[in-house]
Amino acid sequence: MVGLAPSVSSAGTLGTEAGIRSETLQRFLARHGGIAGRRLSGKVEKALSARFQKTVLVGRGIPGLDG
């Protein structure tokens, strides 16, 4: 499990309080380029789908994630 937070400070707090590895959302998206803009090649999309198949993404106030 990986915690994603909007700032370095909140990522640190999330990691400490939840006891999980945490990082900023910006860093995560930079490493997995194209996710936010839906610019993934088929190969990359399949690889990410396989890697995160048991992942639940919960977001609030994030465009594209709010219902």
PyRosetta script that sets phi, psi and omega in degrees:
from pyrosetta import init, pose_from_sequence

init()
pose = pose_from_sequence("MVGLAPSVSSAGTLGTEAGIRSETLQRFLARHGGIAGRRLSGKVEKALSARFQKTVLVGRGIPGLDG")
pose.set_psi(1, 140.5)
pose.set_omega(1, 178.6)
pose.set_phi(2, -128.4)
pose.set_psi(2, 131.5)
pose.set_omega(2, 176.1)
pose.set_phi(3, -90.7)
pose.set_psi(3, 136.7)
pose.set_omega(3, 176.9)
pose.set_phi(4, -117.3)
pose.set_psi(4, 133.1)
pose.set_omega(4, -176.2)
pose.set_phi(5, -136.4)
pose.set_psi(5, 159.5)
pose.set_omega(5, -176.9)
pose.set_phi(6, -76.0)
pose.set_psi(6, -17.8)
pose.set_omega(6, -178.7)
pose.set_phi(7, -141.0)
pose.set_psi(7, 162.8)
pose.set_omega(7, 178.6)
pose.set_phi(8, -61.5)
pose.set_psi(8, -42.2)
pose.set_omega(8, 179.8)
pose.set_phi(9, -61.2)
pose.set_psi(9, -47.5)
pose.set_omega(9, -178.8)
pose.set_phi(10, -70.5)
pose.set_psi(10, -29.1)
pose.set_omega(10, 175.4)
pose.set_phi(11, -66.0)
pose.set_psi(11, -39.5)
pose.set_omega(11, 177.2)
pose.set_phi(12, -63.6)
pose.set_psi(12, -44.4)
pose.set_omega(12, 178.7)
pose.set_phi(13, -64.1)
pose.set_psi(13, -45.4)
pose.set_omega(13, 178.9)
pose.set_phi(14, -58.9)
pose.set_psi(14, -45.9)
pose.set_omega(14, 179.5)
pose.set_phi(15, -61.3)
pose.set_psi(15, -43.1)
pose.set_omega(15, -179.9)
pose.set_phi(16, -68.3)
pose.set_psi(16, -49.7)
pose.set_omega(16, -176.1)
pose.set_phi(17, -69.5)
pose.set_psi(17, -39.8)
pose.set_omega(17, -177.4)
pose.set_phi(18, -90.8)
pose.set_psi(18, -14.4)
pose.set_omega(18, -179.8)
pose.set_phi(19, 69.7)
pose.set_psi(19, 33.2)
pose.set_omega(19, 179.4)
pose.set_phi(20, -129.2)
pose.set_psi(20, 160.2)
pose.set_omega(20, 174.9)
pose.set_phi(21, -66.9)
pose.set_psi(21, 131.8)
pose.set_omega(21, -177.6)
pose.set_phi(22, -136.0)
pose.set_psi(22, 153.4)
pose.set_omega(22, 178.2)
pose.set_phi(23, -152.9)
pose.set_psi(23, 172.9)
pose.set_omega(23, 178.7)
pose.set_phi(24, -77.4)
pose.set_psi(24, 152.2)
pose.set_omega(24, 177.0)
pose.set_phi(25, -61.5)
pose.set_psi(25, -39.0)
pose.set_omega(25, 179.6)
pose.set_phi(26, -59.7)
pose.set_psi(26, -43.6)
pose.set_omega(26, 179.7)
pose.set_phi(27, -64.7)
pose.set_psi(27, -43.2)
pose.set_omega(27, 178.5)
pose.set_phi(28, -58.8)
pose.set_psi(28, -47.8)
pose.set_omega(28, -178.6)
pose.set_phi(29, -67.1)
pose.set_psi(29, -33.9)
pose.set_omega(29, 177.9)
pose.set_phi(30, -64.5)
pose.set_psi(30, -39.0)
pose.set_omega(30, 178.7)
pose.set_phi(31, -70.9)
pose.set_psi(31, -29.5)
pose.set_omega(31, -177.7)
pose.set_phi(32, -114.7)
pose.set_psi(32, 54.2)
pose.set_omega(32, -174.9)
pose.set_phi(33, -46.7)
pose.set_psi(33, 140.0)
pose.set_omega(33, 176.7)
pose.set_phi(34, 96.0)
pose.set_psi(34, -13.2)
pose.set_omega(34, -177.7)
pose.set_phi(35, -64.0)
pose.set_psi(35, -49.9)
pose.set_omega(35, -175.2)
pose.set_phi(36, -64.9)
pose.set_psi(36, -40.2)
pose.set_omega(36, -178.6)
pose.set_phi(37, -90.4)
pose.set_psi(37, 5.3)
pose.set_omega(37, -178.8)
pose.set_phi(38, 53.7)
pose.set_psi(38, 46.0)
pose.set_omega(38, -179.8)
pose.set_phi(39, -110.1)
pose.set_psi(39, 38.3)
pose.set_omega(39, -176.1)
pose.set_phi(40, -87.2)
pose.set_psi(40, 140.5)
pose.set_omega(40, 171.0)
pose.set_phi(41, -76.2)
pose.set_psi(41, 161.5)
pose.set_omega(41, 179.6)
pose.set_phi(42, -57.3)
pose.set_psi(42, -39.9)
pose.set_omega(42, -179.6)
pose.set_phi(43, -64.6)
pose.set_psi(43, -45.6)
pose.set_omega(43, -179.4)
pose.set_phi(44, -66.9)
pose.set_psi(44, -42.3)
pose.set_omega(44, 179.9)
pose.set_phi(45, -61.0)
pose.set_psi(45, -42.5)
pose.set_omega(45, 178.5)
pose.set_phi(46, -64.7)
pose.set_psi(46, -41.5)
pose.set_omega(46, 179.5)
pose.set_phi(47, -63.8)
pose.set_psi(47, -43.9)
pose.set_omega(47, 179.2)
pose.set_phi(48, -68.0)
pose.set_psi(48, -39.0)
pose.set_omega(48, 178.0)
pose.set_phi(49, -60.7)
pose.set_psi(49, -41.5)
pose.set_omega(49, 179.1)
pose.set_phi(50, -67.3)
pose.set_psi(50, -43.1)
pose.set_omega(50, -177.6)
pose.set_phi(51, -67.0)
pose.set_psi(51, -37.0)
pose.set_omega(51, -175.0)
pose.set_phi(52, -111.0)
pose.set_psi(52, 28.5)
pose.set_omega(52, -175.7)
pose.set_phi(53, -63.7)
pose.set_psi(53, -25.4)
pose.set_omega(53, 179.6)
pose.set_phi(54, -106.3)
pose.set_psi(54, 27.6)
pose.set_omega(54, -176.6)
pose.set_phi(55, -100.5)
pose.set_psi(55, 137.4)
pose.set_omega(55, 173.3)
pose.set_phi(56, -111.4)
pose.set_psi(56, 122.4)
pose.set_omega(56, -179.9)
pose.set_phi(57, -101.0)
pose.set_psi(57, 119.6)
pose.set_omega(57, -178.9)
pose.set_phi(58, -117.6)
pose.set_psi(58, 125.6)
pose.set_omega(58, -178.8)
pose.set_phi(59, -140.4)
pose.set_psi(59, 148.9)
pose.set_omega(59, 176.3)
pose.set_phi(60, -139.7)
pose.set_psi(60, 127.6)
pose.set_omega(60, -178.7)
pose.set_phi(61, 78.8)
pose.set_psi(61, 13.2)
pose.set_omega(61, 179.5)
pose.set_phi(62, -108.6)
pose.set_psi(62, 117.0)
pose.set_omega(62, -179.4)
pose.set_phi(63, -53.8)
pose.set_psi(63, 133.4)
pose.set_omega(63, -179.1)
pose.set_phi(64, 91.8)
pose.set_psi(64, -17.2)
pose.set_omega(64, 179.5)
pose.set_phi(65, -107.9)
pose.set_psi(65, -26.2)
pose.set_omega(65, 176.2)
pose.set_phi(66, -71.9)
pose.set_psi(66, 138.6)
pose.set_omega(66, -179.5)
pose.set_phi(67, -72.6)
pose.dump_pdb("model.pdb")
